[in-house]
Amino acid sequence: MFNRPSSWWRRLLGWLERLSIQRRLFLSYIIIILIPTFLVSLWIFRELKNSYIEDLVKKGQKGLEIEAISVKLNIETMERSAQLTLSNKEMLYYLDRSSETSTADLIEFKDSVYSAIQQIQFNNPNLEHIRVYMNGNKTPEIWPIFLRESRIQSKPWYEGALRLNRQEMWSFELSDIDPLQENASKKLDAVPKLSLLREIEYPKDQHAGILQVDMPLARFFPNTFQQSGDRQSQMLVMDQEGRLFYNANTAFWQALGLQLEVLTSKLKAQLTKGSGSFQFSDHGASYLAVFQPIERLGVYSLQLTSLEQAFRDINWIRNWILLVNVILFALLSISTYSLTSLILKKLRLLSESMKKVRKGEFHFNIAVYGQDEVGELAHHFRKMLSKINDLIAEGVDKRAASKEAELRTLKNQIDSHFLYNTLENIKMLAEIEQQHGISDALTSLGVMMRYNLRWTSEFTKLGDELDHLHHFVALMNLRFDDQTELDTSALTPYADQELLKMTLQPIVENAMKHGRRTGPGRASLRITALAHVEGDVLILTLTDNGAGIAPQRLDQLNLAIRQRQATHPPGPPPAGETMTGSGHGIGLSNVHQRIEMTYGYGCGLRLESEEGSWTRVIVTVPYRMLKGGAPHA
């Protein structure tokens, strides 16, 4: 169960590894650039929409607050007018009359009470009517203020007005109907109005009539019913019965495709106590409604805003930005594809070149150049091919030199048994003649000849090389009056060390020929051999107590040893090639070249000397002990 995510991850990595570099780059662009850009753009525009809606809500709330101030002033105006009317005692006496009114009393009433009420209406131009509906039958009607209560008994608010008990009542009407018209459906004015209703009791607790103060909604809600060219928002009022009151002649309602039934149902479902806002949609169009209650009237004042144009503009900008991102992504992908194609073309050339090298083809050129990373890689690849060709040529030269040395060895081995037998016969004659010195010299010479002519391998043990060296010194002592002493006892622990044949003889021969002191007080030549191990190399030193070498000459010899090309291929140095003053270091140079070619750079020999005191030859070879015929470090 816990291995499933890791298994899924491994499969995903395997699938990615099988894709080409170009497809990986394209996929990474999609994941790193395109998808985040889309998500960020969507988030930004969503926040932009939310911010826009918040601004609309604040704007709507501010508009509703301004409208609420106007409504409050109009409510106070209507209440004050009603209170002034009800405070007229003469009017109350008139309503309470139980006898017929004379003409003189009517004229006086009209000049005083009627004119006072009419003056209240004139002082408040927003008021449309002040009407007093009389319950008594003895008082005549005086149009348009004093009318019979029987004319309004069909009004929906009439029964409620009878039960007000000194309270007030507010009623919305869709039109202003003249009570004197016999046909109540005939309208005096189609403009809706708001009525303030008060029951008239006189004397106390005795119903005398109903007071009605009217104000058109266009004046009561000035901002709601004003003529505006705003096609995006409009204010409206909804009463307790769910009826909507608004200015139907504005540009907003003319452009709006919203059905009033749908709007009413949405508002009824969302309106709650207190103020707030909500969004709704109809036929794909979005709307914002900001509402605020007018508690004195029991209605809601609303600001309705169409979000279509704003959302359309925001979506248009969003789509354009996304389209620009897609175009930029496409351009980036195309440019990246072109650049990677150039890079991959060079890499394919390098890959084909590597395949040729794997097949054994080394003599070709790579046509890839430049200062970038691929160009640098191609440059080093060309250098590697050149180095491989040099190593192959060097290996061929070594093999040819080795074959030539083997042929030379075979030539030297012709009739070797004849020579050995001849020397044995001469030795027997010397023994018979009691010439023991000659017999010993012939023994040393025979051993040396066997060692030199038995050239089956380039390598030998240090112990065998030292035995050969002692025989060589014994023969050389026959040539010189001064005896040479060779001390190799310190090398006994390294007798099994691997060494190239004929490495030490040229060094000792050079010391015996050129290291002897001349003149009075000269001493016998003593050569001391020492050895020690440093890391993975063995350092051999052969030091004599001879005449030494001048510093300038010593530098020339060390330089000649390292720079001189070997005159002969690897193998035993030809006779007579020793380090003489006129030989230019051919013998030691040959030894150095053989060691360096066999073991590599860092191995070889060098000279140290102090003029008049000593000379030391230092030989550096890998530390390898031969046991049972195989090298062992």
C-alpha positions in Angstrom: 0.0 0.0 0.0 2.8 2.4 0.9 4.8 1.5 -2.1 2.2 2.7 -4.6 3.2 6.4 -4.6 6.9 5.5 -5.0 6.0 3.1 -7.8 3.9 5.7 -9.5 6.8 8.2 -9.1 9.2 5.7 -10.7 6.9 5.2 -13.6 6.6 8.9 -14.1 10.4 9.4 -14.0 10.8 6.5 -16.4 8.3 8.1 -18.8 10.1 11.5 -18.6 13.5 9.9 -19.2 12.2 8.4 -22.4 11.2 11.8 -23.7 13.5 13.8 -25.9 15.2 16.9 -24.5 12.9 19.2 -26.7 9.8 17.5 -25.3 11.0 17.8 -21.8 11.7 21.5 -22.3 8.2 22.0 -23.8 6.6 20.0 -20.9 8.6 22.0 -18.3 7.4 25.3 -20.0 3.8 24.1 -19.7 4.2 23.2 -16.0 6.4 26.1 -14.9 5.2 28.9 -17.1 1.9 28.3 -18.9 -0.2 26.6 -16.2 0.9 29.0 -13.3 0.3 32.0 -15.7 -3.3 30.8 -16.4 -3.9 30.1 -12.7 -2.5 33.5 -11.5 -4.4 35.3 -14.3 -7.7 33.6 -13.2 -7.0 34.4 -9.6 -6.1 38.0 -10.3 -9.3 38.6 -12.4 -11.4 36.8 -9.8 -10.0 39.2 -7.2 -10.6 42.1 -9.6 -14.3 41.0 -10.0 -14.6 40.7 -6.2 -13.0 44.1 -5.7 -15.3 45.6 -8.4 -18.4 44.1 -6.7 -17.2 45.4 -3.3 -16.9 48.9 -4.8 -20.4 48.6 -6.3 -21.8 47.5 -2.9 -20.2 50.5 -1.2 -21.5 52.8 -3.9 -25.0 51.3 -3.6 -25.0 51.6 0.2 -24.0 55.2 -0.1 -26.8 55.9 -2.6 -29.3 54.2 -0.3 -28.1 56.2 2.7 -28.6 59.4 0.7 -32.1 58.2 -0.3 -32.8 57.3 3.3 -32.1 60.9 4.4 -34.6 62.3 1.8 -37.2 59.7 2.9 -36.7 60.7 6.5 -37.3 64.4 5.7 -40.4 63.5 3.7 -41.8 61.4 6.5 -41.3 64.2 9.0 -43.0 66.6 6.5 -46.1 64.3 6.2 -46.3 63.7 9.9 -46.0 67.4 10.7 -48.7 68.2 8.2 -51.0 65.6 9.6 -50.3 66.8 13.2 -51.1 70.4 12.2 -54.3 69.4 10.6 -55.5 67.3 13.6 -54.6 70.1 16.0 -57.2 72.4 14.4 -60.1 72.5 17.0 -62.5 74.2 14.6 -62.1 71.2 12.2 -62.8 68.8 15.0 -66.0 70.8 16.0 -67.1 70.7 12.4 -66.7 66.9 12.2 -68.7 66.5 15.5 -71.7 68.5 14.4 -75.0 66.7 14.9 -77.2 69.4 13.1 -77.3 70.9 9.7 -74.8 73.6 8.9 -75.9 77.0 7.8 -74.6 78.7 4.7 -73.0 81.4 6.8 -71.2 78.7 8.9 -69.9 77.0 5.8 -68.6 80.2 4.4 -66.9 81.0 7.7 -65.5 77.4 7.9 -64.1 77.6 4.4 -62.5 80.9 5.1 -60.9 79.7 8.3 -60.4 76.0 8.6 -60.4 75.0 5.0 -58.0 77.8 4.1 -55.7 76.8 7.0 -55.5 73.2 5.8 -55.0 74.4 2.2 -52.2 76.6 3.4 -50.4 73.7 5.1 -50.4 71.9 1.7 -49.2 74.9 -0.1 -46.3 75.4 2.4 -45.2 71.8 1.7 -45.0 71.6 -2.1 -44.0 67.9 -2.1 -47.5 67.0 -0.7 -50.1 66.1 -3.3 -53.3 66.0 -1.1 -54.6 66.5 2.4 -58.0 64.8 2.7 -60.3 64.5 5.6 -62.9 61.7 5.3 -65.9 62.5 7.6 -67.9 59.9 9.3 -71.0 62.2 10.1 -73.9 62.8 7.7 -74.7 66.3 8.9 -71.6 68.0 7.6 -71.4 68.7 3.8 -68.4 67.8 1.6 -66.0 70.6 0.6 -63.9 69.3 -2.3 -61.1 68.4 -2.4 -60.4 68.3 1.3 -63.5 67.3 3.2 -65.2 64.2 1.8 -67.5 61.5 3.0 -65.9 58.4 4.5 -68.2 56.2 2.5 -66.2 57.1 -0.6 -63.2 55.1 0.6 -64.8 52.1 2.1 -63.6 50.0 -0.9 -60.0 51.0 -0.3 -57.8 48.1 0.8 -56.4 50.1 3.7 -59.8 51.2 5.0 -60.5 48.5 7.5 -57.0 48.8 8.9 -57.3 52.6 9.3 -60.4 52.1 11.5 -58.3 50.1 14.0 -55.3 52.5 14.2 -56.3 53.7 17.8 -54.3 56.9 17.5 -51.5 55.2 15.5 -50.4 56.0 12.0 -50.5 53.8 8.9 -48.6 54.0 5.6 -50.0 52.8 2.4 -48.5 52.5 -1.1 -50.9 53.0 -4.1 -50.1 52.5 -7.7 -52.1 55.6 -8.8 -53.9 58.6 -7.4 -57.7 57.9 -7.9 -60.1 60.8 -7.4 -62.7 59.7 -4.8 -65.4 61.8 -6.5 -65.2 59.7 -9.7 -68.0 57.2 -9.9 -65.8 54.8 -11.8 -62.9 54.1 -9.4 -60.9 52.7 -12.2 -60.6 56.0 -13.9 -57.3 57.5 -12.8 -56.6 61.1 -12.2 -52.9 60.6 -12.3 -51.0 57.3 -13.0 -48.1 58.3 -10.8 -47.9 56.1 -7.7 -48.2 57.7 -4.3 -47.6 57.1 -0.6 -50.4 57.9 1.9 -50.1 58.6 5.6 -53.4 57.6 7.3 -54.6 58.7 10.8 -57.9 57.9 12.5 -59.7 61.0 13.8 -61.3 60.5 17.2 -63.5 63.3 18.6 -64.5 63.3 21.3 -62.0 60.9 22.7 -62.5 57.2 21.7 -65.3 58.3 19.3 -64.6 57.7 15.6 -65.0 61.0 13.7 -63.2 60.3 10.4 -59.9 59.4 8.7 -57.1 61.8 7.7 -55.1 61.1 4.5 -51.9 62.9 3.6 -50.6 61.9 0.1 -47.2 62.4 -1.5 -46.2 61.1 -4.9 -43.4 58.5 -4.8 -41.5 60.5 -7.3 -41.2 63.2 -4.6 -41.0 60.9 -1.6 -38.1 58.8 -3.2 -36.4 61.5 -5.4 -33.3 59.4 -6.3 -35.4 56.3 -7.1 -37.6 58.1 -9.6 -35.2 60.6 -11.1 -34.6 60.6 -14.8 -31.1 59.1 -15.3 -29.1 58.0 -18.3 -27.3 55.3 -16.2 -27.8 52.0 -18.1 -26.0 49.9 -15.4 -27.9 50.6 -12.2 -31.3 51.8 -10.9 -33.0 52.2 -7.5 -36.4 50.7 -6.6 -38.7 50.2 -3.7 -40.5 47.0 -2.7 -43.3 47.1 -0.2 -44.5 44.3 2.2 -46.7 42.8 -0.5 -43.8 42.4 -2.8 -44.9 45.1 -5.2 -42.0 47.0 -7.0 -42.1 50.8 -7.4 -39.6 52.3 -9.8 -39.2 54.7 -12.7 -39.9 52.6 -15.7 -38.8 55.3 -18.1 -35.0 55.2 -17.3 -32.4 53.8 -19.7 -31.7 51.0 -17.2 -35.2 49.5 -17.4 -35.3 50.0 -21.1 -32.1 48.0 -21.7 -32.8 45.4 -19.0 -34.0 42.0 -20.2 -34.9 40.9 -16.7 -38.5 39.9 -16.1 -40.3 41.6 -13.2 -41.7 38.3 -11.9 -38.2 36.8 -11.8 -36.8 39.9 -10.1 -39.6 39.9 -7.5 -39.1 36.2 -6.6 -35.3 36.7 -6.3 -35.8 39.7 -4.0 -38.4 38.0 -1.8 -36.1 35.0 -1.4 -33.0 37.1 -0.4 -34.4 40.0 1.5 -34.0 39.6 5.2 -34.0 41.9 8.2 -31.2 44.5 8.1 -29.2 45.7 5.2 -27.0 43.7 2.9 -26.4 42.6 -0.7 -26.6 39.5 -2.9 -26.0 38.5 -6.5 -28.3 36.6 -8.8 -28.6 35.7 -12.5 -31.3 35.4 -15.0 -30.9 34.0 -18.5 -27.1 34.1 -18.1 -27.1 37.7 -17.0 -25.6 38.6 -13.6 -27.0 41.3 -11.3 -26.1 42.8 -7.9 -28.8 43.9 -5.4 -27.9 46.2 -2.4 -30.8 46.6 0.0 -31.6 48.6 3.1 -34.9 48.6 5.1 -37.0 51.7 5.8 -38.5 50.4 9.0 -41.0 53.3 9.5 -42.6 52.3 6.2 -42.0 48.5 6.4 -40.4 48.5 2.9 -37.0 48.0 1.3 -35.0 50.4 -0.7 -32.8 48.7 -3.3 -30.0 49.5 -5.6 -30.1 47.1 -8.6 -26.9 46.9 -10.8 -26.3 45.0 -13.9 -22.9 43.3 -13.9 -23.0 42.2 -17.5 -21.0 45.1 -19.1 -18.4 45.1 -16.3 -18.0 41.4 -16.4 -17.8 41.5 -20.1 -15.0 44.1 -20.0 -13.1 42.2 -17.3 -13.5 38.9 -19.2 -12.4 40.6 -22.4 -9.2 41.9 -20.8 -8.7 38.5 -19.1 -9.0 36.7 -22.4 -6.7 39.1 -24.2 -4.1 38.7 -21.5 -4.4 34.9 -21.6 -4.2 35.0 -25.4 -1.0 37.2 -25.2 0.4 34.6 -22.7 -0.3 31.8 -25.1 1.3 33.7 -28.0 4.4 34.5 -25.9 4.5 30.8 -24.8 4.3 29.8 -28.4 7.1 32.2 -29.4 9.2 31.0 -26.5 8.6 27.3 -27.5 9.4 28.0 -31.1 12.6 29.9 -30.2 13.6 27.2 -27.7 12.9 24.5 -30.2 15.1 26.2 -32.8 17.9 26.7 -30.3 17.7 23.2 -29.0 17.7 21.9 -32.6 21.0 23.6 -33.2 22.4 22.3 -30.0 21.1 18.8 -30.5 22.4 18.8 -34.1 25.9 19.3 -32.7 25.3 16.7 -30.0 24.2 14.2 -32.6 27.4 14.9 -34.5 29.3 14.2 -31.3 27.3 11.0 -30.8 28.0 9.8 -34.3 31.7 10.6 -33.8 31.7 8.5 -30.6 30.1 5.6 -32.4 33.0 5.8 -35.0 35.5 5.8 -32.1 33.8 2.7 -30.6 34.2 1.0 -34.0 37.9 1.8 -34.1 37.9 4.8 -36.4 40.1 7.6 -35.1 41.3 9.5 -38.1 38.5 12.0 -38.7 37.5 15.5 -37.8 34.4 16.9 -35.9 32.9 19.9 -37.7 31.5 21.3 -34.4 32.9 24.7 -33.3 31.9 27.5 -31.1 32.5 29.2 -27.7 29.6 27.5 -26.0 29.6 24.4 -23.9 29.0 22.1 -26.8 31.8 23.7 -28.8 34.1 23.3 -25.8 33.1 19.6 -25.5 33.8 19.1 -29.2 37.2 20.8 -28.8 38.2 18.4 -26.0 36.9 15.5 -28.0 39.2 16.5 -30.8 42.0 16.7 -28.3 41.1 13.2 -27.0 41.2 11.8 -30.6 44.6 13.4 -31.2 45.9 11.9 -27.9 44.5 8.5 -28.8 46.2 8.6 -32.2 49.5 9.7 -30.5 49.2 6.8 -28.0 48.4 4.3 -30.8 51.5 5.6 -32.7 53.6 5.3 -29.5 52.3 1.8 -28.9 53.2 0.8 -32.4 56.7 2.3 -32.0 57.1 0.4 -28.8 56.0 -2.8 -30.3 58.3 -2.3 -33.3 61.2 -1.5 -31.0 60.5 -4.6 -28.9 60.5 -6.8 -32.0 63.7 -5.3 -33.1 65.3 -5.9 -29.7 64.1 -9.5 -29.8 65.7 -9.9 -33.3 68.9 -8.4 -32.0 68.8 -10.8 -29.0 68.3 -13.8 -31.3 71.2 -12.7 -33.4 73.4 -12.4 -30.3 72.3 -15.9 -29.2 73.6 -17.5 -32.5 76.3 -20.1 -31.7 76.1 -19.1 -27.9 76.7 -22.8 -27.0 79.8 -22.8 -29.1 81.1 -19.7 -27.2 80.2 -21.3 -23.8 82.1 -24.5 -24.7 85.1 -22.6 -26.0 85.3 -20.6 -22.8 85.0 -23.8 -20.7 87.9 -25.4 -22.6 90.1 -22.3 -22.1 89.2 -22.3 -18.4 90.2 -26.0 -18.1 93.6 -25.2 -19.7 94.1 -22.3 -17.2 93.3 -24.7 -14.3 95.8 -27.2 -15.7 98.4 -24.5 -16.0 97.6 -23.3 -12.4 96.5 -19.9 -13.8 93.7 -19.4 -11.3 93.3 -15.6 -12.0 92.6 -16.4 -15.6 90.3 -19.2 -14.6 88.2 -16.8 -12.4 88.1 -14.1 -15.1 86.9 -16.7 -17.6 84.2 -17.8 -15.1 83.0 -14.2 -14.6 83.0 -13.7 -18.4 81.0 -16.8 -19.0 78.4 -15.8 -16.4 78.1 -12.4 -17.9 77.7 -13.8 -21.4 74.9 -16.1 -20.3 73.2 -13.2 -18.5 73.5 -11.0 -21.6 72.6 -13.6 -24.2 69.6 -15.0 -22.2 67.4 -12.0 -23.1 64.0 -13.7 -22.9 62.4 -10.8 -21.0 63.0 -7.2 -20.4 62.7 -7.7 -16.6 64.8 -9.4 -14.0 65.2 -9.5 -10.3 67.4 -7.0 -8.5 69.4 -9.9 -7.0 70.3 -11.3 -10.5 71.2 -7.8 -11.7 73.6 -7.4 -8.7 75.2 -10.8 -9.4 75.9 -9.7 -12.9 77.2 -6.4 -11.6 79.8 -8.1 -9.3 81.1 -10.2 -12.2 81.3 -7.1 -14.3 83.4 -5.3 -11.6 85.7 -8.3 -11.3 86.5 -8.2 -15.0 86.9 -4.4 -15.0 89.4 -4.7 -12.1 91.7 -6.7 -14.5 92.0 -3.5 -16.6 92.9 -1.0 -13.9 95.7 -0.9 -11.4 93.4 0.5 -8.7 90.8 -2.0 -7.5 87.1 -0.9 -7.4 85.1 -2.0 -4.4 81.4 -2.6 -4.9 79.2 -2.7 -1.7 75.6 -4.0 -2.4 74.9 -5.6 1.0 72.2 -3.0 1.8 70.1 -4.2 -1.2 69.7 -7.8 0.1 66.1 -7.2 1.4 65.1 -6.0 -2.1 66.6 -9.0 -4.0 63.1 -9.8 -5.5 62.5 -6.3 -6.7 61.5 -6.1 -10.4 64.1 -4.2 -12.5 64.9 -3.8 -16.2 67.9 -5.8 -17.3 71.2 -3.9 -17.8 70.0 -1.0 -15.7 72.9 -0.8 -13.2 75.9 -1.9 -15.3 76.1 1.4 -17.4 76.0 3.4 -14.1 78.9 1.4 -12.5 80.8 1.3 -15.7 80.5 5.1 -16.0 81.8 5.5 -12.4 84.8 3.2 -13.0 85.8 4.9 -16.2 85.3 8.6 -15.2 85.0 8.7 -11.5 88.6 7.7 -10.5 90.7 10.4 -9.0 94.1 11.2 -10.6 97.3 12.6 -9.1 99.0 12.2 -5.8 96.9 10.9 -2.8 94.3 9.2 -5.0 92.3 6.5 -3.2 90.6 3.4 -4.4 87.2 3.8 -5.9 84.3 2.6 -3.7 80.8 2.3 -4.9 78.0 1.9 -2.3 74.4 0.9 -3.3 71.5 1.8 -1.0 67.7 1.6 -1.4 64.5 2.7 0.4 60.8 2.8 -0.4 58.7 6.0 -0.6 55.1 5.3 -1.1 54.7 3.0 -4.2 58.2 3.6 -5.6 61.7 2.2 -4.8 64.6 4.6 -4.9 68.0 3.1 -5.6 71.2 5.2 -5.1 74.7 4.3 -6.2 77.3 6.6 -4.7 81.0 6.7 -5.4 83.9 8.5 -3.7 85.4 9.7 -7.0 86.3 13.0 -8.5 82.8 14.3 -8.7 81.4 16.6 -11.4 81.4 20.4 -11.7 78.0 22.0 -11.1 77.7 23.4 -14.6 78.6 20.1 -16.2 76.2 18.3 -13.8 73.3 20.4 -15.0 74.2 19.8 -18.6 74.3 16.0 -18.0 70.9 15.9 -16.2 69.4 17.9 -19.0 70.9 15.7 -21.7 69.7 12.6 -19.9 66.1 13.8 -20.0 66.1 15.4 -23.4 68.1 13.1 -25.5 66.2 10.6 -27.6 67.3 7.0 -27.2 69.6 6.1 -30.1 68.6 2.5 -29.8 65.3 0.8 -29.0 64.7 -0.7 -25.5 67.0 -3.6 -24.9 70.5 -4.1 -23.7 72.7 -1.1 -24.5 75.2 -1.8 -27.2 78.7 -2.3 -26.2 80.7 0.9 -25.8 77.7 3.2 -25.2 78.6 4.5 -21.8 78.6 7.9 -20.2 81.9 9.3 -21.3 83.0 12.8 -21.7 82.6 12.6 -25.4 79.7 10.2 -25.5 77.2 12.9 -24.4 75.5 10.6 -21.9 74.3 8.1 -24.4 74.5 5.1 -21.9 72.7 6.8 -19.0 70.3 8.4 -21.4 69.4 5.0 -22.8 68.8 3.7 -19.3 66.6 6.7 -18.4 64.6 6.4 -21.7 64.0 2.6 -21.1 62.8 3.2 -17.5 60.5 6.1 -18.5 59.0 4.3 -21.5 58.3 1.2 -19.4 57.1 2.7 -16.2 55.9 6.2 -17.3 56.7 9.7 -16.4 58.3 10.2 -12.9 60.5 7.2 -13.2 64.1 7.2 -14.4 67.4 8.5 -13.1 69.1 11.7 -12.2 72.6 12.7 -11.0 73.9 14.4 -7.9 77.5 15.3 -7.2 79.9 17.4 -5.3 83.1 18.2 -7.2 86.1 16.6 -5.7 84.2 14.4 -3.2 81.4 12.2 -4.6 78.9 11.4 -7.3 75.4 9.8 -6.8 73.1 8.3 -9.4 69.4 8.0 -8.2 67.2 5.5 -9.9 63.4 5.6 -9.4 61.2 2.6 -10.3 57.9 1.3 -9.1 58.1 -0.9 -6.0 57.3 -4.4 -7.2 58.5 -7.6 -5.6 58.7 -10.6 -7.9 57.6 -13.8 -6.1 57.2 -17.1 -7.9 57.8 -15.3 -11.2 55.0 -12.7 -10.8 55.3 -9.1 -9.6 54.1 -8.4 -6.1 53.8 -4.9 -4.6 
